[in-house]
Amino acid sequence: MKKMIDTFAKKLLTNNLLIIPIIVLIIALYPFNTQFYMLVKIIVFIFGIAAFIGLPDNMKKEKYTFLISAFIYNPIFPLYFGTRFIWIPINLLVLYFFWKLRKSMK
């Protein structure tokens, strides 16, 4: 089971698939309804967990950065920061992390 999860996580960390959370986080900078932001949380959570599981052990700092991102965006026990003005810098920061990871996967 662990090998299957690890394989799935590594398949999500391809250069082409990492564009998904990047695009979703860019779109999330604009005002939308609550259902869209739930989709954002689910996508960023899945890719954050995949990065934590799939990145090699020598990238500990990056692994834990994505684990924290997954915790912030988790759809199961959501964190509410109240206003979009708090979420915008968080979205930009996590967007940067995914962009940097995508560039390093080439």
Secondary structure, DSSP 8 states (H G I E B T S, - for coil): -HHHHHHHHHHHTSTTTTHHHHHHHHHTTS---HHHHHHHHHHHHHHHHHHHHHS-GGGHHHHHHHHHHHHHT-SSS----SSHHHHHHHHHHHHHHHHHHHHHT-
